[in-house]
């Protein structure tokens, strides 16, 4: 599949392969390692409920920080010859944080380091997404963006399997399987992920060249803030195509993110075995790889918006199917459905947005994009929590997310029919 890509496009795709390893770890083993450190009766340890609350708070802190600094980092990176510098710096700091996380011995230090690593990781993604305008043409954006997610999903399985293996032989599933200490298993898991992340990023650092940029000016920091507010005002008052897309994106990506972030919680609430859930999580990566490649091929023949609408409709059906969830087999079917559209809805949204924004300000615009992306997780999590607190089942909670996909479908149709301000 790499045969059709240029050297720069391949390098860009490889960063998805690298950073997805950290994403996979964050969705699976990191919460487990945190609770192993936090929960207990020893001095300094806390209850399981408090551990869950503190972890959720840390995720919320990351969301807020990234949403606030994203446009600033993006706007500063838009300046001539600065995008590679900002990208390399955020990647290096994220990788360093990932390694340090493995050596943390207390739950509080573990959580603080994780928050910092996740902030730098998320900031690198803001810049990475904005590079799409530089590494390929508008006609190839859908396909290249889809390849990024596709190979990111399958590539992340390699370091994750090694990390999972270290977790298993450190007694994670049973003390009978313990060959190394839990602390060493954690160190190996984080280090393998960090090294993989860094190594597959090196080609992009070497081959990337910033083509679209704004000129540097004196007093740039002060001007950057003024420019961001000006851009937000312009989107709200004049660029309705971008505005309606961002509203649509906020709505449907809320459902996507909520399902991804709560996949383990869904299975746990149903009383399903953890091992089976992890296996299906790995299988979902493979399905997402195949689904992204299928949509990459479809993007050669069909426009971006109809393909995104198909993905939204698919997620809508998945949410309704959640009403039937009872067994591990049902969970597996749900995971398969999510995998079919998970990578494609994100990759096509990224490429569509790249097409309707000014390329020279892509970093700033993708910072704004991240506000809508990261901010959405609050709403989805709040809906799940409200349904549960009201006495509803996890099935009803997940099914309620269908509303977000329905509204997202509607606003995306409106965006598609709205004339671009760039026209």
N, C-alpha and C positions, 0 to 999 in steps of 0.2 A: 504493500500500500504506500510505502515511502517513495516508490519509483516516480510518482508524479509530482513530487515536491522538490523545490529548489533547496540548496544548502541552507539558506537562511530560514526558509519555512521549516525544514527539518529541525534546525536548532531551536526554533520557537516552540515547536510541538514537544520537543524533549523536556522543556521546563515543566509542562503539564505532567510528564512522567515522573519528574523529580518531586515537585511539591505535593503531588497526590499521595505520595508515601506518608507524608506528615498528616494529611487529611485522614487517611485510612487509620492511622495510629490514634488520632484524636477521637475518632468515632467508635473505637473499640477498646483498646488496651489502656489508654491513658486514664479514663474514668475508673477502671478497675485498679490500676496501680495507685491512684490517688486514695481510693477508699481503703486499700490495704494499709496505707500509711496513716490515714486519718481515724479510722473506726477502731475502737477498742477501749479498754479500761485503764491502760497505762497512763502515767502523767503526760499531759499535753494532747492526748487523744480525745476524740469526741464521739457522739452518737451517730448512727447511720443517717438519721433524718437531718441532723445538723451538717453532716458531710455533704449530703445531696444539696442542701440549701447553699452552702458555701461554694460548691462547684458551679451551681447555676448562677450564683452571683458573679463568679469569676468570668463566666462566659458572657454575661451581660456587660461587665466592665470592658471586655475586649470589643464587644459590639459598639459600645458608646465611643470608645477611643478611636476605633477605626473609622466610624462614621464622621467623627469630628475632624480628624487629621487627613482623611482620604483626599478631599478636594485640594487641600494645601499642598500635600506631598505631590499630587498629580500636577498641579499648576507649576510648582517649582521644577518638576521633572520635564515639563514641556519646553523649558528654555533650551537654547542651542547647546548640544553636546552634554546635557545634564541627565538625560534619561538613563543611560547606561551606568552612570555613577550612582544614582539613587537606587537603581535596581540591584547592582552588585552589593551595595552597602546593606540594604534591607535583607537580601538573601544571606549574606555572611553573618549578620547578627541573628537571623532566624535559625540558621544552622547551629551557631554557637549555643544559642539558648536550648535547642533540642538536645545537644550533647550534655549540657549542664543539668538538664532536667533529670537525666538518668542518675546523677550523683547526689541529688537532693535526698536528705535523710529525714526531714520533717515535712509534715503535710502543708504547713504554711509556706515554707520556702519552695516546695514543689509547685504550689499553686501560683506564687508570684512569678517564678521563672517561666511557668507555662503561659501565663498571661502575656509576658514580654515577648516570648517566642512567637505566640499566636499573633500579636500585634505586628511584628516585623514580617511574619509570613503573609498576613493579609495585605500589608502595605506593598509587598513585592508583587502580589497579584494585581493590585490596582495598576501598577506600572506595566506589568506584563500584558494585561489585557489591552492597554493603550498602545502597545507595540504593534498590534495587528495591522494598523494602517501603514506601518513602515515595512513590514516583512512580506506583504503580499498585495495583490491588486484587489479592487472592489469585487470583481467578478469571481475571485477565488476565495473570498473571505469565509463564506459558509463552509466550504469544504475543508479549508485549513483549520478553522476553529473547531470543526467537528472531529478532525483527526487528533487535535490536542486533547480533547476530552476522552476520545476512544483509547488512545495509547496511554493516557494518564490512568485510566481505570485498570487496564490489564497490567501496565508496568508497576503500579503500586502494589500488586499482589506479591511481587518478588521479595522486596524487603519486608513486607508484612508477614509472609510465611516464615521468614527467618526470625522475626521478632516474636511471632506466635510460638515458634519452636522453642525459643529461649524461655518464654513464659511457661510453657508446658514442662520443660525439664527443670524448671526452678520450683516445681510443685504447685503451679497455678491451678491445675485441675485436680491433682491428687498428690499427697505427700509421698505416695509410693513411687511416683515418677520423678522425684526430686534427685537430680544429679548435680546441680549447682545451687548456690544460695539465691533466694528471691532478689536480693539486692543486685547480684551479678546479672541475673536474668533481665532486670530492668535496665541496667547499664547497657547491656548488649542490644536490647530492643531499641532504645533511643539512639545509640551510636550507629547501628546499622542503617536506621532511617535517615539520620543526618548525613552520613557519608554518601549514601545513594542520592539524596537530594542535591548535595553539592556537586558530585561528579557529573551527573547528567545535565547540570546547569551550565557547566563550563563552555560547551559549544555555543550557546546563545551569547554568553559574555564575550566570547572571542569574535563571533561573526555578525553581531547586531550593529547596524549603523542607523542613526536617527536621521530620517529624511524630512519629517514634518516637525516644525518647531516654531517657537516665538523667540524674538531677540531678547537678550539680556538688557536690563535697564537698571539704573541706580535706584536705590530705595525699593528693591524688588519685593521684599517681604511685605511692606506696607501696601504696595501696589497689587500684590497677589490677592490680599484680602478684599480689596476694592473690586478687583476683577471677578472674583468668585461671586460676590454679591450681585455684580452686574450681570453675570451669566445666569444666575438663578432668576433674576428679574426678567431677563430676556426670554428664558424658557417659559416662565409663568405667563407672560403677557403676549409674546409674539410667536415663539416656536412651539406651536400646539402639537405638531407631530411628535416631537421629542417628549413633550409634557404628557400626552396621552399614553405614549409607550411606557414612560417611567411609572405612571399610575398602574397600567396593566402589569408591568413587570413586578412592581411592589406586591400586587395581589397574588399573582400565580406563583411567584418565586417564594412567597410566604409559605404556601402549601408544600412546595418542593422541599424547602429547608426544614420545615417542621417535621416532615416525615423522615428525612435523613437523620436529623438530630435525635429523634425519639424512637428510632427503629428498635434499639435494644429495650427501651422502656415499654414499647408496645408488646413485645414478646414476653417480658417479665410480668406485666400485668395479666397476661393470659396464662401465666404459669408454665411457660414453655422452657425446655432445657437450654441453658446458656450455650453449650457446645453446638447444638443444632442451629441456634441463631447465628453463631459466628460462621458456621459452614455456609449457611444461606447468604450471609453478608459477603463472603468471598465469591459465591456463585453469582451474586448480583453484580459484582465488579465485571465478571466475564460477560454477563448478559448486557450490561451497559456498554461494554466495549463493542460488542456486535451491533447493538442498537445505534450507537454513534456512527459506526462505519456505514450502516444502511442509510442513515439520514445524510451522511456525507455524499454518498452516491446519488441520492435523490435530489440533493441541492444543485446538482449539475443540470437538472431538467426542470425543477420547480422553483418558484419564488420562495423567499424566506418565510414570509408571514403565513402562508397556508401550511407550511411544515410545522411552524410553532403552534398553530391552532390545532393541528393533529395531536401534537404532544400534550397540549392542555386538555383536550378531550380525553386522551388516554389516562391522564392523571385523575380527571373527574370520575372516570369509570373505576379506577383503582380505589378512590375514596369510598364510593358506594359499595364496592366489593368488601371493604373492611367490615361492613355490618354482619358479614357471614363468618368472620374469623373465629375459630375455636381451637384448631389443632395446628401442629407444626407444619403439616402439609398445606393447610390454608395459608399459614405464614409464608411458606415457600412460594406459593402462587402469587401472593401479594408482592413479595420481593421481586419475582420475575417481572410482574407488570411494571413495577417502579423502574427496574433496570432497563426495560425497553425504551423508556423515554427520558430517564434521568440525565444522561449526558447530552442528549440532543437538545432538550429544552434550554439547557444552560449555554451550550455552544452556539446555537442559532440565535439566541437572545443577544449574546456578545457580538456576533458578526452583524446582526441587523442594526444594533445600536451604533457600531462602528461606521456603518454606511450613512447614518442620518445626522452625524455630528461633524463639526469642523475638525479635520485631521490634525491641524496644527495645535489644537487645544484638547487633544484626545486624553491626555493625562488628567486634566482638570475635569473633563466630562465624565471620565470613568471614576473619578473620586466621588462625583455626584451620584453616579450609577451605584457605587458601593453604599452610599447612604440609604438608597431605596432597597438595596439587597440585604444589608445587615440589619436595617431597622425593621424589616419585615418579620424577623424571627421573634420579636417581642409579641406581635399580634397573634401569630400562630400558637405560640406557647401559652399565651393568655387564654386563648379559646380552649385549648386542651385542658388547662388547669380549671377553667370555669365549669366545663362540662363534668369533670371528675369531682370537683367540690360540690356540685349540685346533685351528685349521686349517680351520674351517668356512667356507662361502661366505656372502656377504651375504644370499643367498636364505634359507638356513637360519636365519641370525641374525634376520631380520625375521619369519619363520614362527614362531620360538620365542616371539614376543610374544603369540601366540594364547592361551597359557596365562593371561596376565594378564586377557584379555577373558573367558575362560571362568570364572575365579574371581570376577571382578567381576560377571558375570551372576548367579552363585550368591548372593553377598552382597547384591546389590541386591534379589533376590527375598526374602531373609530380612528386609531392612529394610522392604520393603513390607508384609510380613505381621506386623511387630512394632507393637504399640500405642504411640502417641506419648506421651511423658511430659507433654506439654502438654494432653492430652485430659482 
